[in-house]
Amino acid sequence: MAYSEDHIALAAEYALGTLDADERTQVETMMAVDEDFTVMVHAWEFRLGVLNQMVGSVEPRPIVWDNIKAAISQSEPQAQLVLPDAPEPPPAVPVVVEQPPVVDNSNVIQLSNRFRQWRSIAVAASAIAAALVAMLSIEVYQPDLLPEAMRAKPRTQVVQIKTPAAVAPSAQYVALLQGQGGGPAFILTVDGATKNFTVRKVGAPAAEAGKSYELWLISDKLPRPRSLGVIGTGDFTARPVLSSYDSDVVNAATYAVTVEQAGGSPDGNPHSAPVYAGKLIETVPAASPPPR
């Protein structure tokens, strides 16, 4: 016999023991008149019986047994149980076949309605999720299949790229510092933009022991020569000290080298006559910056 979902759910709840007294009476009545339904209940009991194996046995604490024994010892002794005499068998009466009692299935109907609502909600949620996944897949991989109103609008983002301003090449100045013999001893290079200078040693002999070469700036716009520092013993010496002077002074000045004590002049004034001197000439003119 084929049973509905309501009968199956009723048999399962009976096996679980979640029915109230009236519902259990209804199930037991159905089991009394329907062997197939009884088989289905026993099948549910067999399936759900493994749940009992998952729950371990709990041994009561010793104090529980002590309390039970104490309660038994304090109770009054009960009278001996006397069973009544068995009644005489009634006279034979004809067997009357009675119709099975009408089973109230109202609780079963309510349970069935709840199952149908849950199942409908689950089916609807699954359908909505599947539709969303399908729509997202089409939008990503084949957007042309969607209607115009459902297509994602293209986003236009304006990116402004700022390029650094082009720096025009600065002018370069060079002075050959040479002595009376005419041979260049040092080459002085000045950057017109930063006014940093570099002194390169080319023909000057090494300074005597305890002496140093010192570079001076001599200009008619200054009251006295200004020291630009001691020239090192290496091939190149770089200094940024010209940045404190105006361009007119730097470009028109005379640059001279004197021999001072080791470490340079102690008072900021030259103590010997210049041994090498020269003036700047422009070797690379300043260029205007290119248009953007």
C-alpha positions as CSV (number, residue, x, y, z in Angstrom):
1,M,0.0,0.0,0.0
2,A,1.3,3.4,-0.9
3,Y,1.3,6.0,1.9
4,S,1.3,9.8,1.7
5,E,4.0,12.0,3.2
6,D,1.8,12.7,6.1
7,H,1.6,9.0,7.1
8,I,5.3,8.6,6.7
9,A,6.0,11.7,8.8
10,L,3.6,10.4,11.5
11,A,5.3,7.0,11.6
12,A,8.7,8.7,11.9
13,E,7.6,10.9,14.8
14,Y,6.1,7.9,16.5
15,A,9.4,6.1,16.3
16,L,11.2,9.2,17.6
17,G,8.7,9.6,20.5
18,T,7.8,13.2,19.8
19,L,4.0,12.7,19.6
20,D,1.6,13.5,22.4
21,A,-0.7,10.9,24.0
22,D,-3.6,11.4,21.6
23,E,-1.4,11.2,18.5
24,R,0.3,8.0,19.8
25,T,-3.1,6.5,20.4
26,Q,-4.0,7.3,16.8
27,V,-0.9,5.7,15.5
28,E,-1.4,2.6,17.6
29,T,-5.0,2.3,16.3
30,M,-3.7,2.5,12.7
31,M,-1.1,-0.2,13.5
32,A,-3.8,-2.5,14.9
33,V,-5.8,-2.4,11.7
34,D,-3.0,-2.0,9.1
35,E,-0.1,-4.4,9.0
36,D,1.7,-2.5,6.3
37,F,1.6,0.7,8.4
38,T,3.0,-1.3,11.4
39,V,5.9,-2.5,9.2
40,M,6.6,1.1,8.2
41,V,6.7,2.2,11.9
42,H,9.1,-0.7,12.8
43,A,11.3,0.3,9.8
44,W,11.6,3.8,11.2
45,E,12.4,2.5,14.7
46,F,15.2,0.4,13.1
47,R,16.6,3.4,11.2
48,L,16.4,5.8,14.2
49,G,17.5,3.2,16.7
50,V,21.1,3.9,16.0
51,L,20.7,7.2,17.7
52,N,20.6,5.4,21.0
53,Q,24.0,3.9,20.3
54,M,25.4,7.3,19.9
55,V,24.5,8.2,23.5
56,G,26.8,6.7,26.1
57,S,25.4,5.3,29.3
58,V,25.6,7.5,32.4
59,E,26.3,5.9,35.7
60,P,24.5,7.7,38.6
61,R,26.6,9.0,41.4
62,P,26.9,6.8,44.5
63,I,25.0,9.4,46.5
64,V,21.9,8.7,44.4
65,W,21.8,5.1,45.5
66,D,22.4,6.1,49.1
67,N,19.4,8.5,49.0
68,I,17.2,5.8,47.5
69,K,18.1,3.3,50.2
70,A,17.6,5.9,52.9
71,A,14.1,6.7,51.5
72,I,13.2,3.0,51.4
73,S,14.2,2.4,55.0
74,Q,12.2,5.4,56.2
75,S,8.9,4.3,54.4
76,E,6.3,2.3,56.2
77,P,5.9,-1.4,55.3
78,Q,3.3,-2.0,52.7
79,A,0.5,-4.6,53.2
80,Q,0.7,-7.8,51.3
81,L,-0.7,-7.6,47.9
82,V,-3.8,-9.8,47.6
83,L,-5.0,-10.6,44.1
84,P,-8.8,-10.7,43.5
85,D,-10.4,-14.0,42.5
86,A,-10.7,-14.6,38.9
87,P,-14.2,-13.8,37.6
88,E,-16.3,-16.5,36.1
89,P,-16.2,-16.5,32.3
90,P,-19.2,-14.7,30.7
91,P,-21.6,-16.7,28.7
92,A,-20.8,-17.1,25.0
93,V,-22.2,-14.4,22.9
94,P,-22.2,-14.1,19.1
95,V,-19.1,-12.4,17.6
96,V,-19.9,-9.0,16.2
97,V,-17.4,-7.4,13.9
98,E,-17.1,-3.7,14.7
99,Q,-15.9,-1.1,12.3
100,P,-12.5,0.5,13.3
101,P,-12.9,3.7,15.1
102,V,-12.7,6.9,13.2
103,V,-9.2,8.4,13.5
104,D,-8.8,12.1,14.0
105,N,-6.3,13.2,11.4
106,S,-6.4,16.9,12.2
107,N,-2.9,16.9,13.7
108,V,-1.6,14.9,10.7
109,I,-3.1,17.5,8.4
110,Q,-1.5,20.4,10.3
111,L,1.9,18.6,10.1
112,S,1.5,18.0,6.4
113,N,0.7,21.6,5.8
114,R,3.9,22.7,7.7
115,F,5.9,20.2,5.6
116,R,4.4,21.6,2.4
117,Q,5.2,25.2,3.4
118,W,8.8,24.4,4.3
119,R,9.2,22.4,1.0
120,S,7.8,25.3,-1.0
121,I,10.1,27.8,0.6
122,A,13.1,25.6,0.0
123,V,12.2,25.1,-3.6
124,A,11.6,28.8,-4.2
125,A,14.9,29.8,-2.6
126,S,16.8,27.2,-4.7
127,A,15.1,28.5,-7.9
128,I,16.0,32.1,-7.0
129,A,19.6,31.2,-6.3
130,A,19.9,29.3,-9.5
131,A,18.5,32.2,-11.5
132,L,20.9,34.6,-9.9
133,V,23.9,32.4,-10.7
134,A,22.7,32.0,-14.3
135,M,22.2,35.8,-14.7
136,L,25.6,36.6,-13.3
137,S,27.3,34.0,-15.6
138,I,25.6,35.5,-18.6
139,E,26.5,39.0,-17.6
140,V,30.1,38.2,-17.2
141,Y,30.7,35.9,-20.2
142,Q,27.9,36.7,-22.7
143,P,26.4,40.1,-21.8
144,D,25.0,40.4,-25.4
145,L,22.3,37.8,-24.5
146,L,20.7,40.0,-21.9
147,P,18.2,42.7,-22.7
148,E,19.4,46.2,-23.1
149,A,17.8,47.3,-19.8
150,M,19.6,44.5,-17.8
151,R,23.1,45.0,-19.2
152,A,25.7,46.6,-16.9
153,K,26.4,50.1,-17.9
154,P,30.0,50.7,-18.9
155,R,32.0,52.8,-16.4
156,T,34.2,55.6,-17.8
157,Q,36.9,56.8,-15.5
158,V,39.0,59.8,-16.4
159,V,42.6,59.4,-15.4
160,Q,44.7,62.6,-15.3
161,I,48.4,61.9,-15.7
162,K,50.6,64.7,-14.5
163,T,54.0,64.7,-16.2
164,P,56.8,66.5,-14.5
165,A,57.8,69.7,-16.0
166,A,60.7,69.4,-18.4
167,V,63.9,70.8,-17.0
168,A,65.9,72.8,-19.4
169,P,69.6,72.0,-19.6
170,S,71.5,74.5,-17.6
171,A,74.5,76.4,-18.9
172,Q,78.0,75.0,-18.2
173,Y,81.1,77.1,-17.5
174,V,84.8,76.1,-17.5
175,A,87.9,77.9,-16.3
176,L,91.5,76.7,-17.0
177,L,93.5,77.5,-13.9
178,Q,97.1,77.8,-15.1
179,G,100.4,79.4,-14.0
180,Q,102.8,81.7,-15.7
181,G,104.3,78.8,-17.6
182,G,101.0,78.4,-19.6
183,G,100.2,74.8,-18.8
184,P,96.8,74.1,-17.2
185,A,97.1,72.9,-13.6
186,F,93.4,72.6,-12.7
187,I,90.1,72.7,-14.6
188,L,87.2,74.4,-12.8
189,T,83.7,73.4,-14.0
190,V,80.6,75.3,-12.8
191,D,77.0,74.4,-13.3
192,G,75.0,77.5,-14.2
193,A,71.7,76.3,-12.5
194,T,73.0,74.9,-9.2
195,K,76.3,76.9,-9.1
196,N,78.0,73.7,-7.9
197,F,81.6,73.5,-9.0
198,T,84.1,70.7,-9.6
199,V,87.9,71.1,-9.6
200,R,89.9,68.6,-11.6
201,K,93.6,68.2,-11.1
202,V,95.4,67.9,-14.5
203,G,98.9,69.3,-14.3
204,A,99.6,70.7,-10.9
205,P,102.2,69.0,-8.9
206,A,101.5,67.5,-5.5
207,A,101.5,70.1,-2.7
208,E,104.6,70.2,-0.5
209,A,104.5,68.5,2.9
210,G,102.5,70.6,5.4
211,K,100.9,72.6,2.6
212,S,97.6,72.6,0.7
213,Y,96.2,74.2,-2.4
214,E,93.2,76.5,-1.7
215,L,90.8,78.0,-4.2
216,W,89.7,81.7,-4.0
217,L,87.0,83.8,-5.7
218,I,88.3,87.3,-6.6
219,S,85.7,89.9,-7.7
220,D,85.7,93.7,-7.9
221,K,82.1,93.5,-6.4
222,L,83.6,92.0,-3.2
223,P,85.8,93.8,-0.7
224,R,88.3,90.9,-0.4
225,P,88.9,87.4,-1.9
226,R,86.6,84.7,-0.7
227,S,87.8,81.2,0.0
228,L,86.1,78.4,-1.8
229,G,87.8,75.7,0.2
230,V,90.9,73.5,0.1
231,I,91.5,71.4,-3.1
232,G,91.7,67.8,-2.2
233,T,94.6,65.5,-3.0
234,G,92.4,63.4,-5.4
235,D,91.8,64.0,-9.0
236,F,88.3,65.6,-8.4
237,T,87.1,68.0,-5.7
238,A,83.4,69.1,-5.7
239,R,81.9,72.0,-3.7
240,P,78.5,73.7,-3.5
241,V,79.7,76.9,-1.9
242,L,79.1,79.1,-5.0
243,S,75.3,78.9,-4.4
244,S,75.6,81.8,-2.0
245,Y,76.9,84.2,-4.7
246,D,75.0,86.0,-7.4
247,S,75.4,84.8,-11.0
248,D,77.0,88.0,-12.1
249,V,79.7,87.6,-9.4
250,V,80.2,83.9,-10.2
251,N,80.5,84.4,-14.0
252,A,82.7,87.5,-14.0
253,A,85.1,86.5,-11.1
254,T,88.7,85.4,-11.3
255,Y,89.4,82.1,-9.7
256,A,92.9,81.7,-8.1
257,V,94.8,79.0,-6.3
258,T,97.3,79.7,-3.5
259,V,99.5,77.5,-1.4
260,E,98.5,77.7,2.2
261,Q,99.3,75.7,5.3
262,A,97.9,72.3,5.6
263,G,94.1,72.5,6.0
264,G,93.8,76.0,4.5
265,S,94.1,79.6,5.6
266,P,93.4,79.9,9.3
267,D,91.9,83.4,9.1
268,G,90.0,83.3,5.7
269,N,92.6,85.5,3.9
270,P,95.3,84.3,1.3
271,H,98.8,84.2,2.7
272,S,100.7,83.8,-0.6
273,A,100.4,85.1,-4.2
274,P,98.3,83.1,-6.6
275,V,100.2,80.3,-8.3
276,Y,97.3,79.4,-10.7
277,A,94.4,81.6,-12.0
278,G,91.7,81.7,-14.7
279,K,88.3,83.0,-15.6
280,L,85.1,81.2,-16.5
281,I,84.0,80.8,-20.1
282,E,80.6,79.4,-21.2
283,T,81.0,76.1,-22.9
284,V,77.3,74.9,-23.0
285,P,74.6,77.6,-23.3
286,A,71.3,77.3,-21.4
287,A,68.5,75.9,-23.5
288,S,64.8,76.8,-23.3
289,P,62.6,74.0,-22.0
290,P,60.7,72.0,-24.7
291,P,56.9,72.5,-25.0
292,R,54.7,70.0,-23.2
